[in-house]
């Protein structure tokens, strides 16, 4: 089985991080193929390998699997560990993954992922406050119900992978997730996350629209990215 996973810039691409981290954490081998965001709209360029003109995309022989959730479901049919084994934990994991995949628009829009910086945010909108409160609730409920240290029990699963980009956002923007901060620190210290972060900090290219979103979020207090 020879997978190729196509992802984009480490510093910006939260959707790319999810299947990349899941496969790394579960020791699912793959060829790592990076396609850079080089312009505000990469649709036509990415259509060469992705039916949606977006990343991530998983190539498995003749099969093309797109969308981070689609990739997770595809892998779950072929590999153990994507979902927890216990029924209650599995149901919780699947629900919170679906919730992240389809929701949290204020968190995405107001706190764009940018691994290499720290930002003093502008006053939070009511929508962003609700999103952060819900993330905090998910973290605290998951760890309490399933006894941690991961969101759905003792093993890293798709739930952890899907909220991993939020961990970067929490650190970048100093968001308060209460007792959920213990999970944030744990996932940020995962070897694969440290590898992703190392690659993100080494990137020297910038994409204007992502940088504009960052500037709109607040004032940059530290920038650790390579020049």
C-alpha positions as CSV (number, residue, x, y, z in Angstrom):
1,X,0.0,0.0,0.0
2,X,1.7,3.2,-1.2
3,X,-0.1,6.4,-0.2
4,X,0.8,9.9,-1.4
5,X,-0.5,12.7,0.7
6,X,-0.6,16.1,-1.0
7,X,-0.6,19.1,1.4
8,X,0.2,22.8,1.4
9,X,2.2,25.3,3.4
10,X,3.0,24.2,6.9
11,X,2.5,27.6,8.3
12,X,-1.0,28.2,7.0
13,X,-2.7,25.0,6.0
14,X,-4.8,23.7,8.9
15,X,-6.7,21.3,6.7
16,X,-3.5,19.7,5.5
17,X,-2.3,19.2,9.0
18,X,-5.2,17.0,10.0
19,X,-4.6,13.9,7.9
20,X,-0.8,14.4,7.9
21,X,-0.7,14.3,11.7
22,X,-3.2,11.4,11.9
23,X,-1.1,9.3,9.5
24,X,2.2,10.2,11.3
25,X,0.7,9.5,14.7
26,X,-0.7,6.1,13.6
27,X,2.5,5.2,11.7
28,X,0.7,4.9,8.4
29,X,3.5,5.3,5.8
30,X,3.0,7.8,3.0
31,X,4.9,9.9,0.5
32,X,4.8,13.5,1.6
33,X,4.1,15.9,-1.3
34,X,4.0,19.6,-0.7
35,X,2.1,22.0,-3.0
36,X,2.6,25.7,-2.1
37,X,0.0,28.3,-1.8
38,X,1.5,30.8,-4.2
39,X,-1.5,33.1,-4.9
40,X,-4.7,34.1,-3.2
41,X,-6.6,31.6,-5.4
42,X,-4.8,28.4,-6.2
43,X,-7.9,26.6,-7.6
44,X,-6.9,26.1,-11.2
45,X,-3.4,25.0,-10.2
46,X,-4.6,22.5,-7.6
47,X,-7.3,21.2,-10.0
48,X,-4.5,19.3,-11.7
49,X,-4.5,16.8,-8.8
50,X,-7.6,17.7,-6.7
51,X,-11.3,17.6,-7.9
52,X,-12.1,20.5,-5.5
53,X,-9.0,22.5,-6.3
54,X,-8.1,22.2,-2.6
55,X,-5.8,20.3,-0.3
56,X,-5.4,17.8,1.3
57,X,-5.6,15.0,-1.2
58,X,-4.7,11.3,-0.7
59,X,-3.6,9.3,-3.6
60,X,-3.8,5.5,-3.3
61,X,-3.0,3.8,-6.5
62,X,-5.8,4.7,-8.9
63,X,-7.9,6.2,-6.1
64,X,-8.0,9.9,-5.4
65,X,-9.4,10.8,-1.9
66,X,-10.1,14.4,-1.1
67,X,-11.1,16.4,1.9
68,X,-9.6,15.9,5.4
69,X,-12.7,14.1,6.6
70,X,-13.0,12.0,3.5
71,X,-9.4,10.9,4.0
72,X,-9.9,10.1,7.7
73,X,-12.9,7.9,6.8
74,X,-11.0,6.2,4.0
75,X,-8.1,5.4,6.3
76,X,-10.5,4.2,9.0
77,X,-11.7,1.5,6.6
78,X,-8.1,0.3,6.2
79,X,-6.3,0.9,9.4
80,X,-7.0,0.5,13.1
81,X,-6.8,3.4,15.5
82,X,-8.4,6.2,13.5
83,X,-11.4,6.0,15.9
84,X,-11.4,4.8,19.5
85,X,-12.5,1.2,20.1
86,X,-14.9,2.0,23.0
87,X,-18.4,2.8,21.6
88,X,-19.0,5.9,23.7
89,X,-15.6,7.3,22.9
90,X,-16.0,6.5,19.2
91,X,-19.3,8.3,19.1
92,X,-17.9,11.3,20.8
93,X,-14.9,11.3,18.5
94,X,-17.0,11.1,15.4
95,X,-19.3,13.9,16.6
96,X,-16.6,16.3,17.5
97,X,-14.7,15.6,14.3
98,X,-17.9,16.3,12.3
99,X,-18.5,19.5,14.4
100,X,-15.0,20.7,13.7
101,X,-15.2,19.9,10.0
102,X,-18.5,21.8,9.5
103,X,-18.4,24.5,12.2
104,X,-16.3,27.0,14.1
105,X,-16.4,29.6,11.3
106,X,-15.6,32.5,13.6
107,X,-12.5,30.8,15.0
108,X,-11.3,30.0,11.4
109,X,-12.0,33.5,10.1
110,X,-10.9,35.6,13.1
111,X,-7.9,33.4,14.1
112,X,-6.3,32.2,10.9
113,X,-3.7,29.5,11.4
114,X,-0.2,30.9,11.4
115,X,2.2,28.6,13.3
116,X,5.2,30.9,13.5
117,X,3.8,34.0,15.1
118,X,2.2,35.3,18.3
119,X,-0.6,37.8,18.2
120,X,-2.3,40.2,20.6
121,X,-5.9,39.9,19.4
122,X,-8.4,42.5,18.8
123,X,-11.5,42.3,21.0
124,X,-13.3,39.0,20.4
125,X,-16.6,39.0,18.6
126,X,-19.5,37.2,20.3
127,X,-19.3,34.5,17.7
128,X,-15.6,33.9,18.4
129,X,-16.2,33.8,22.1
130,X,-18.9,31.2,21.6
131,X,-16.5,29.1,19.4
132,X,-13.7,29.3,22.0
133,X,-16.1,28.4,24.8
134,X,-17.3,25.4,22.8
135,X,-13.7,24.2,22.1
136,X,-13.0,24.5,25.8
137,X,-16.1,22.4,26.6
138,X,-15.1,19.7,24.1
139,X,-11.6,19.5,25.5
140,X,-12.7,19.3,29.1
141,X,-15.6,16.9,28.5
142,X,-13.5,14.5,26.4
143,X,-10.7,14.3,28.9
144,X,-13.0,14.0,31.9
145,X,-15.3,11.4,30.3
146,X,-12.6,9.2,28.8
147,X,-9.8,9.8,31.3
148,X,-7.3,11.2,28.9
149,X,-4.6,12.1,28.2
150,X,-6.0,12.4,24.6
151,X,-9.4,13.7,23.8
152,X,-11.1,10.3,23.6
153,X,-9.0,8.2,25.9
154,X,-5.5,6.8,26.2
155,X,-4.7,6.7,22.4
156,X,-4.3,9.5,19.8
157,X,-7.2,9.4,17.3
158,X,-8.8,11.4,14.6
159,X,-10.4,13.7,17.2
160,X,-6.9,14.8,18.3
161,X,-5.8,15.3,14.7
162,X,-8.8,17.4,13.8
163,X,-8.3,19.7,16.8
164,X,-4.5,19.9,16.4
165,X,-4.7,23.1,14.2
166,X,-6.8,24.7,17.0
167,X,-3.9,24.0,19.4
168,X,-1.7,26.1,17.2
169,X,-4.4,28.8,17.1
170,X,-4.7,28.7,20.9
171,X,-1.0,29.3,21.3
172,X,-0.8,32.0,18.5
173,X,-3.7,34.1,19.8
174,X,-3.5,33.3,23.5
175,X,-7.0,31.8,23.7
176,X,-8.3,30.5,27.0
177,X,-9.5,26.9,27.0
178,X,-9.3,26.3,30.7
179,X,-8.4,22.8,31.8
180,X,-8.2,21.9,28.1
181,X,-4.8,23.6,28.1
182,X,-3.3,20.4,29.3
183,X,-4.3,18.7,26.1
184,X,-3.1,21.7,24.1
185,X,0.4,21.3,25.6
186,X,0.4,17.6,25.1
187,X,-0.5,17.8,21.4
188,X,1.9,20.6,20.7
189,X,4.6,18.4,22.2
190,X,3.8,15.4,20.0
191,X,6.8,14.5,17.9
192,X,4.9,14.9,14.6
193,X,3.5,18.3,15.6
194,X,7.1,19.4,16.5
195,X,8.2,18.2,13.1
196,X,5.3,20.2,11.4
197,X,6.2,23.2,13.4
198,X,9.9,22.9,12.5
199,X,9.0,22.9,8.8
200,X,6.6,25.8,9.3
201,X,9.2,28.0,10.9
202,X,11.7,27.1,8.1
203,X,9.4,28.3,5.3
204,X,10.5,31.6,3.8
205,X,7.7,32.3,1.4
206,X,4.6,34.4,2.4
207,X,1.2,34.5,0.8
208,X,-0.4,37.9,0.8
209,X,-4.0,36.9,1.6
210,X,-3.0,34.8,4.6
211,X,-0.8,37.6,5.8
212,X,-3.7,40.1,5.5
213,X,-5.9,37.8,7.5
214,X,-3.2,37.7,10.2
215,X,-2.9,41.5,10.3
216,X,-6.7,41.8,10.6
217,X,-6.6,39.5,13.7
218,X,-4.5,41.8,15.8
219,X,-1.0,43.0,16.5
220,X,1.9,40.6,15.9
221,X,4.0,40.4,19.1
222,X,6.6,37.8,17.9
223,X,7.5,36.3,14.6
224,X,9.6,33.1,14.7
225,X,9.5,32.4,11.0
226,X,12.6,32.3,8.8
227,X,13.2,35.4,6.8
